[in-house]
Amino acid sequence: MSTIQTVTGPIDSSELGRTLVHEHVFILNTEHKENYLTDWDEEQQIADAVAKLTELKEIGIDSIMDPTVLGLGRYIPRIKRIAEQIDLNIVVATGLYTYNDVPFQFEYRGPGTLVEMPEPLTEMFVKDITEGIASTGVRAGILKCAIEHQGLTPGVERVMRAVGQAHVQTGAPITVHTNPAAGTGLIAQQVLKEEGVDLSKVIIGHCGDSNDIDYLCKVADNGSMLGMDRFGLDVFNPTGERITTIIELVRRGYVDKITLAHDANCFIDYFSPEHKHAIAPNWNYTHISKDVIPALLDGGVTEEDINTILVTNPRRHFE
């Protein structure tokens, strides 16, 4: 057993329960909100999030991991207000989300830059984990980075190595946004391994976008867990194919490498709520519980397997 930091305080890993490993609460850029979302109603949006997360708890999910970091609009005071009103654990992240360059706040500071100094990203991530995020009193429980089809750009590599270094210093597990079609999960594993990361403490995110069993087995055989975490985003891979792939992975003996989630949110500023629903009508927190698990069971996955995927594997991620 080990201690896991949640928004409302530390819990024992045995209290994690059924866990969705990749769910956002808000993806909301503050500059965009303050300047252009003229109809934003903070209280209404908080109430909506409380209702959606309460429903998630009522249908049997106990915890979510929220990998919203810099670049995705992390704002912990809002998340803290929500977490205090619900009976669901939220584990928040530190890290940085970029497909290309580091933000200008770090472009000229750090190793090999204009202002030569130790990596400020590593220091920042470690502080979020060990002391807390800003003045909220909330400590990050996981680390997050990303590598998309652009590959290992200098900025992406710098962030990834900083995340790896922070993991080595703190033991906090890692989630990586990847693009399986470009094979970037394998690249992430190589870079993180070079930094001394225990790959068993890494979830390679968005593996569920792929039905390439050979690729998925390579990622799992390297030690990491597979983030089958975009259920409802049929534009990337239809639900039926995602389910078939998981059934095959279980048949091949990889049940202890599978995690589930939707990569959903209560609000995202990438498009309007109407467009969001039109593009992905099943992209919500309840799709796995209501639709996916019954389909997996019908396909031969056992209740014990479901418990391994939803309870044992997320818990082992922290232990």
N, C-alpha and C positions, 0 to 999 in steps of 0.2 A: 504494500500500500504506500501511497505518497500523497502529498498535499497538492491540490490544484487551486490556483487563484481564479476566483470568479468575480463578477462585478460587485456582488454583495459580500464578498469575503472568501476566505479559504474554506475548502471542503476536502474531505478525504476522498481519494480516488474511488473508493467503494460506493460513494454517494452519487457518482456521475450518472449511473443508470443508462437508460436508452438514449443514445446520443447521435445527433446529426452533426457531422464534423465540418460542414462548410455552409453556413447560412449567414447572410448579412442581415442586419436590422435596417440600417439606412445606408444608402450610397448617395451622398449628397454633398456636393462641393460648396463650401461656405461662401466663396466669392460669387459663385453663380446664384446661390440662393439670395444673398443680400442685394444683389444688383438686378436680378431678372425674374425671380419667382415672386411676383408681386402679390399673388394670392396665397402665399404660404401661411398656414395656420398651425403654429407650433403645438398648441394644446390639442387640437383635433388630430394631428399626426401622431402625437404621443398616445392619445386614447386609442387610435386605430391600431398602433403597434401592440399596446397592452392587450387588446381584444384578440388579435391574431396569435400572439404568443401564448395567451391563456388557452385558446382553443387547441393549440399544439400540445400543451401539457395535458389537457383533458382527453386527448386521443392517445396518450401513452408515451410521449417523448418527455424526457426529464432534463435534458441539457442540449445546448447548441454551442458550437464553436464559431465565433464571428471573426473572420480574418479581414476585417475592414481596417486598413492601415493608411498611412500617409499616401496620397495619390488616389484614394477612394473616398475621402471625406470623413475620416474617423473623428467623432466628436463625443467624447466619453460622458460629459455632463448629461446629455440627452439620453444616452444608453443607461446611465445610472438611474435616472428618474423612472425609466421603464422597468428596469430590473427590480426596483424596490416595490413595484406594484404587482409582480407576478411570482408564481411558485415554479420557476423554471431557471436552471442555472445557465448563465451566459459567460463563456470564457472569451475574453477579447485578446486581440493580437497587437504586437508591435512589429515593425518592419517598414518596407517601402515598396510601392507598386509602380513599376515602370516597365515598359517594353523596350525602351531605348536608353535615354540619358538619365542621369541623376538630376533632381531639381537644382535650380540655380543657387539655392541656399547652400549646396554642397559642391558645386562645380569648381570652386576656386579654393576649397579648404580640404585638406586631406593628403595622404601620401602621393607624392609626385605632382602636386598641384601648385598654384601660385603661392598659397600659404601652406608650407610644408608642416604637417602635424600628424599625430596619430589619427586613425580613421574615426571621425566624429560620429559616423553612423553606428559603429559598434558601441561606442560609449552611450549613445542615445538609446539604443535598443536595450542594452544591459540595465540602464537606469529605469526604463519603463517596467522591466521585469522585477528588479530587486527593490526599487524604492516606490514606484508608482508613476502613473501618467499625469504629467502636469501637477495640478494641486487637487486632483480628484480623490486621491487615496486609493484608486483602483490600480491594481498591478496586472500587467499583461501576463497571460498564461501560455501563449504560443507565439511563434515567430512566423512571418510571412514574407515571401518574395515571389518574383514572377519571371518566367522566360517564355516568350511567345515565338511565333514563326520567324521573327527577326533574328533569333538565335542569341548567342552570347556576345552582345554588344559590350563595349567597355563599361557603360553605365550599369547594365544588368549584372555583369560580372562583379563589379564593385559592390553592389547591394547584396548579391548572393554571398560573397565572401564575408561581408560584415555580418550577415545573418548567421553564417556558419560559425564565425568567431564568437558571436553572442551565445549561440547554443553551447559551445564548448565551455564558456565561462559560467553559464547558468544552468545548463541541463534542460532548458525549455525546448519542447518539441517544435517541429517545423512543418508548415504547410507551404507547398509551392504551386502557384498557378503555372500550368504547362499546356503545351499544344501537342497532343499525341500524334497528330498527323505529321508534324515536323520532327517527332522524336525527341522533343526537348526535355522530357522527363529523364532520359538517360544522361543528357548533358548536365542537368542539375545535379544528379546523383554524383557524377564524376567531380564536379567542382566542390560540392559539399564534402565529399570524402577527402579531397585534398586538404580541406580545412580541419579535418579531424572529426567530422560529424559522424555520429552513430546513425547509419542509414535506417535502422529499425525505428528511429524516432522521427522519421520523415514520412509525411503523406504526400504522394505525388498527385496533385490535384487534377481534376478534369479527365482522368483516365477513362471515365465512362463515355466520353465523346468518341471513343474508338472501339471497334469490334475486332481489331487486330490482336488475336489471342497471343501470337508469338511475341509481339511487343509488350503486351501486358505481363506476360510471364517473365520476360527479361527484367522488367522493372521490379516485379515481386521477388524474383530470385536474387536480385541485388540487395534485398533486405527491407525495402520500403513497403508501405501500405499503398493500396490503390484507391484513389479518391473517385469512387463511382458517384459523383456528386452534382450532376446537373439534370436530375430527373425533372421533367416538365419543360426543359429546353429542347423540344423535339426538332428545332431548326438545326441543331448540331448533331443530333442522333435520335431517331425515334424511340419512344419508350419501349416498344416491343423488342427492338434490337438490343437495347441496353439490358433488358431482362434476360434475353437469350444468352448474351455474353456472360452475365453473372452466373447463370445456371451452369454454363460450360466451365467457368473458372472453379466453381464449387465442385463440379464433377472431377476436375483435374487435381483437386486437393488444395486449392488456394483460399479456402474459406477464411483462414486466419489472416489473410492479407487484404480483405475487402472492407471498405467503409462506405457509408451511404450519406447522401444529402441532396439538396435541390439547388444550392447556390442561389436561393431565393432571397427576397427582401420584403420589407413593408413599404418601402418607397425607394425608387431609383430615379435620378434626374437625367438619365440617358434618353428617355422618351416619356411621353405622357402615359398616365394609367390606362387610357383607352387603347393606345397603341401597344402597350405591354400586354394587355389581355388579348388583343387581336392576334399578336404574333405568337404568344405562348399561353393559351388559356389554362393549362394545367400547372403553370409555374407558380406554385405556392407551397406553403409549409406542410400541407396535409396530404399531398399527392402520394408520397411514399407509404404513409400509414394506411390510407384508404384504398389505393390502387396497386402500388408496386408490391408490397409484401404479400397480399393475397395472390397476385400473379406468380410471384416466386414460389410460394407454397404449392400452387397448382402445378408448377413446373418441376416439382420434386425436391426443392430446397426444404429442409426440415425446420421445425420450430427451434431446435437446438442450433442449427446454422444461423437462423435469424438472430438468436440471442448472442452468438459469437460475433456477428457482424455489427450489431447495434450496441452491445454492452461490453463484451470482452475486449474487442479490438480497440475501441476508443480508450478504454481504461488502460490497456497495455501501452498505448501511445505515451502515457504520462508516467508509467511505472518503470 
